[in-house]
C-alpha cells in the first residue's frame, strides 16, 4: 500500500510540474514543505529530478497559523528559485516571503493543508484549460465592477468596493515569470478597498483552521473590519485564532473570492472547498499580498454555500448557480 501511494504521489507531482508549472530542465525548482506534509514534498522533489530540474527540498518546522512567515533561510532560497511548490500544513500564500519570491520572478504554487487523499480525486484532477476559461469569464465581469454585494438565505448581506483593485485569476496554469496561485486551483479573488465592507457575513461551509461548520458563524462588519463574531464553539475558535496575532488588522475584510473549479468538492478543507463552483468566500486578515494595503500575519478564509452575488446591479450568482 505504501509503495502504491508513493507512486501515486510521484505521478501526480510529475504531472503538476509539467502541466501546471511548465518546469524545464535546468531550472532551479524549490519545494518548501514541513514535517506534516513531508511525503508530498518528497514526491515533488523526486519529480523535479525526473523532469531534469535543479531540484531542492527545504523541510521546515511547521508554522503555527496561516500567513505566518517562513524562516529567513527558506525565504532567501525562495526568492532565488525559478519555480516553486509549497505543500505545507499552514498557508504561505499570504506571506511577504511569497510576495518577494514572485516579485523576483519565481513562478509557482502554494498547497496549504494539502493531503495525500486530495491527490487521488477532486479539484487537482480538473481540466485546467476549463478552469482557466471559467476564471476568465468571472474575472472579466469583476474587472468592470465597482461594487460587490453578497447575500444568502443563511443571513449573509454584505457590500464592498472592489473598484481599482486587481482581480486575480487562480487558473492553475503558472507558466510565466512571476506567476502565482494555489494548487488545486480555481478561483477569482480580489482585495476589497479597505474600510468599504459593511454588513453581515454568515459562513456555513468551512473556515480555515476551524473546519466544517456544525453551526453557522455570523460576522458583523463595520467600516471594513469584523466587529463581532457569534455562532458557538466554531465562532469562538475563529475569534481566538484572529486575536492570537494581537493586531486589529487581523479582523480586516481581506478578500472576496469566487470558486471556479468544476471538479472541486466540499470536503472540509478550504484549499479545495473555496474552489467549488457556486461558492463564495471571504477572508479576514492580511491582503497585502493580493493587491491590498494591510499586513496582519494571518489570513483565514470562510466559505458561504449557495450565495447570491451582485456585481454593481447585475446578479452573477443566484443561490449558488452561475447566471452568466
N, C-alpha and C positions, 0 to 999 in steps of 0.2 A: 504493500500500500504506500509506504514512504517513497519508494522509487517511482511509483506511478505519479505521485503528487509532484515530485521533483521534476519529472519530465513535463508535466502539465505546466508548471510554473515557468520552466525554461522555454517551452514552446510559445507560451503567451507573451513572455518578456521579449523574446526574439521578434515576434510579430509586431509588438508595440514599437520596438526600436526601428524596425524597417518601415512600418506603415505610418505610425503616428509621429515619430520623431525624425524620420529620414536620416538616421545615423549613417555616417560614411566612414570607411576605413581610414585610420589615422587621426580621426577627431578625438579630442580629449573628452571622454564620457565619464561623468561623475555620478555615482549612485550614493545618495545620502539615506541612511537607514538607522534604525536603533535596535535595541535588544528585542523588543516586542515584534518587530517586523523583519527581523534578520533573514529568515528563509526567503522572503520575497526579494529583499535587497541582494542576497547572494545570487538569486536567479538572474537578476538584471546584470550583475557583474559578469557572470558567465556568458550571458547573451551578448554582452558587449565584446567579450573576447572572440566569440564566434563570428560576429559581424566584422571584426578586424579593427575595432576602435582601440585607443589607448585607454583601457578600462580601469577605473579607480573606484574602490569601495571604501566609503567612510562610515564607520559604525560609531554612533554617539550614544551617550546616556539619554534616556527618554526625557522629553520636555515635560513640564507639569501642566500645560494648558495649550489650547490652540492660540497661535500667534506669538508664542514665546520665541525669542531669538535663539538660533543655534550657537554653539561655542565659536569664538573667533577663528580658530584654525579651520573649521568647517566653512565658515563664511568666506574666508580668503580663498580656499580651494574652489568654492562655488563660483566666485567671481572670475576665476581664471579658466573655467571649463568652457568647452564649446557646446556640449549637450549635457543635460542632466535629467535625472529622475529622482524623486524623493518619496519613497514609501515609508511613512513614519506613523507612529501612534497618534501624535498630535500634529496639527496642521502647521506647516511652514509657509503656507501661501501668502499670508498677510504679515510677512516679516520684512524688515529693512534689508536683511541679507539676500532674500529672494529678489527684491526690487533692484538691489545693486547688481546682482548677477545678470539680470535681464538687461539692465542699462549698459552693462559692459559687453553685451552681445550674446550671452549664453541663451540657448533656447531649451525648453523642456517643460516638465510637468511635475506637480506635486501630487501625491496619492495619500492624503491624510486618512487615517483609520482604515486603510485597505486591509482586507482579509484574504486568506487563501481561497475561501469559498467564493468570493467575488470574482476570482479568476476563471471560474467554471462556466458561468452563465450571466445573463443580465446585461447591464449597461456597457460593460467592457467588450462585449461581442457585437456591438452595433456596427452598422454600415456607416462609417463616419463621413462619407460623402453626403448621406441623407441628413445626418446630424448637422453638418455644416450648412446645408440648404435651409433647414428649419431655423437655425440660429440667425442666418442672414435675413430670413423673412421677418422674424420678430424684431431683430436688431434694427432693420431699416425703419420700421414703424416707430421704435423707441428713439431713433436718431432725430426724428421730426417732431417729437412731442416735447411740450413744455412742462406738463404736469402728469403725474400718475396718481390714480386712486385705486385702492384695492378694497373690496368688500367680500363678505362671506356670510352664509347662513349661521355660521358658528359665532358671529359677532364682530368680525374684523370690519373696520371702516376707517381707513387712513388715507390721507393725501400727502403728497410731497412733490417738490420741484426737482425735475431731472434736467432742466434746461442748461445747456452748455457743458454737460458732463459727458465723459467718454462712456459709450455703450459697448462694453466688451463682449466679444463672441468667443465663448469657450467651445470651439469646434472639435477639439481633439486632434486637429491636423496642425502640427507645430514644426513647420519646415523652414521658416525664415529666421534670420538672425534676430534674437531678442524675443521670439515668440514665447508665450507662456499660457498655461492652462492647467486644469485638473485632468486626471485620468482615473476612472472613467470620466468622460467629458459630456457636455451637452447643456449649456445654459447661456442666457444673455444676462449680463449684470451691469449695474450702474451704482455709483455712489451718489445718493441724493444730496442736494445742496444742504449744507449744514444749517440747522435751525429751521428748516422748512417743513419737516414732517409734523403732522398734527392728527390726532385721532386715537384709535384703539386697534391693537393687533391681538388676534386670538390664534395662537399656534395650536393646531390639533393633529399634527403629524408627528414630527420628531424635532428635537432640539439637540444641537451638537453638544456632546459630553453629558447630556441628560438622558437621551434615548427616546424610545417610543413613548408617547404621552398617553397615560391611562386617563388623565383628566386634562382638558384644555388649559393652556396657560394664557392669561389675559395680561396685556401690557398697555398701560396708559402712556401716551406720548404727547409731550408738550414742547413746542419750540425745538424740535429735533432730538429730544432726549426722553428716554424711558423714565417716568417718574413714579410708577407703581407697578408691581408685578404680583399677580394673585393666581391661585389655582391649585393649592395643595402642595404635596411633597415635591413634585417636579418643579413647581414655581419657586419653592424655597431653594432647591439645588441650583437652579438657573441664577437666581439672585446672588447666592453665595459665590458662585464662580465669577460673576461680574464684579462683585465687591472685593474679591480677593486681590485684585491689582491695585486697589486703593486709589483709583482715578475716576473722576467724574466722566472722563472721556469713554470709559467702558460702556456707558449707557447711551452713547451716541447711536442714532439710527444710521448705520454704516453702508448698507447695501440693500438694493432691491434686485431680486433675481427671478428668472423665468425658466423652468425646465424645458429642455428641447431634445431629449433622447428617448426615442420610441421603445428602446429595449430596457430602459431603467424601470426598476420595481421598487415599491415601498418595502424596505427590508429592515428598517430601524437603524440604518447607517446614513447620516446626512450626505456623505460623499456620493452615494447613489440616489438617495431619496430626493435631493434637491434637483436632480436631473430629470425626474419623472415629468413627462408631458402633461400639462394641465395643473401642475402645482406652481405656487409662487412662494418664494422665501424672502425673508428679511433678516438681516444680521445686525447685531449690536456690537459696537466697539470700534476697532481700527478700520479706517477707509483710505489711509494714506498710500496704500499700495495699489489701489484701483481707481485713482483719479480724485480722491478727496484730500482733506487737509488735517485729519485727526489721527494722531498716533496714540494708541491705547495699550498696546501689548497684549491684546486679546481680541478675538473675533469669533462670535458664536452665531450660527445660523439657526433660524426657526422656520419650520415648513408649515404652510397652510394648504389644506386639502380642499378641492373643489371651489376655488376662489373665483370671483369676478374681477377683472382688471380693466380699467378705463385708461386710455392714453388721450389726454385732453377730454374730448367728449365722445370718443369712439370706444365701443366695447370690443376688446380684442380677445378676451377670455370670458366665458359665461358659465358659471357653475362648473368650472374645471374643463370645459371644452373650448378649444380654439375657434374663433369666429372669423378668422382671416384666411 
